[in-house]
């Protein structure tokens, strides 16, 4: 029994010494953590892909992966051309009643500081003078009067006095422009040339509007509104 005891004790002592490395280590017997610790330049090791393994086995370098396609550039924002504008347009002259109507019609545009109400000179036409302008003073007027008589024109009058029409020859005064233009046509058939029509009447002031920096669309809309008022047009500012 003592012999068996000492044999077992010696065997256990030998196993203990072997496990502690006292008796040295057999190559390849390290445990996994110890083997990883003993590897040279373990941080430089890389995992090979399947294609790289096959290429290495065949002795040819693996093809480099294709570069990623560049992202398409964002399109530049479209350039919006500046809208064309009209510097200044004027509408008028309006009677008091028409001015109120026009003002209510344009309120929807909201022009704000781009519109201004003003006053303009206005002649209220009450008659139309058909005449020959002065030419050469009194002598010229006498000569023209003789020519009219030769052509069968008897209704004429040499204007005198201190006025811009001094030595002009009046051929008639009419209430409407249509009647005045008819006389001009009749005199033309008689061979009388240079006849003019002059509207006459008292001078006064009336309301008008000026609009600045209008777009083409705004100008068109205002012109359509102005056309609804007798004798009113939208035209460039003076």
BELBEL-V551141 format. One record per backbone hydrogen bond with DSSP energy under -0.5 kcal/mol. NH is the residue of the N-H (numbers start at 1). CO is the residue of the C=O. If there is no record, write none. Layout:
{{NH:CO} {NH:CO}}
This chain:
{{5:1} {6:2} {7:3} {8:4} {9:5} {10:6} {11:7} {12:8} {13:9} {14:10} {15:11} {16:12} {17:13} {18:14} {19:15} {20:16} {21:18} {22:17} {23:17} {24:21} {29:26} {35:31} {36:32} {37:33} {38:34} {39:35} {39:36} {42:39} {44:41} {45:42} {53:49} {54:50} {55:51} {56:52} {57:53} {58:54} {59:55} {60:55} {80:78} {81:79} {86:214} {89:211} {90:235} {91:209} {92:233} {93:207} {94:207} {99:95} {100:96} {101:97} {102:98} {103:99} {104:100} {105:101} {106:102} {107:103} {109:106} {110:106} {110:107} {114:111} {115:112} {116:210} {118:208} {120:206} {122:204} {124:122} {124:202} {125:123} {126:200} {127:200} {128:174} {129:198} {130:128} {130:172} {131:129} {131:196} {132:169} {133:194} {140:136} {141:137} {142:138} {143:139} {144:140} {145:141} {146:142} {147:143} {148:144} {149:145} {150:146} {151:147} {152:149} {153:148} {154:152} {156:154} {157:170} {159:157} {159:168} {163:161} {166:163} {167:159} {168:165} {169:132} {170:157} {170:168} {171:130} {172:130} {174:128} {180:176} {181:177} {182:178} {183:179} {184:180} {185:181} {186:182} {187:183} {188:184} {189:185} {190:186} {191:188} {192:187} {193:191} {196:131} {198:129} {199:197} {200:127} {204:122} {206:120} {207:94} {208:118} {209:91} {210:116} {211:89} {212:114} {213:87} {214:86} {216:84} {219:215} {220:216} {221:217} {222:218} {223:219} {224:220} {225:221} {226:222} {227:223} {228:225} {229:226} {232:229} {233:92} {235:90} {235:233} {237:88}}
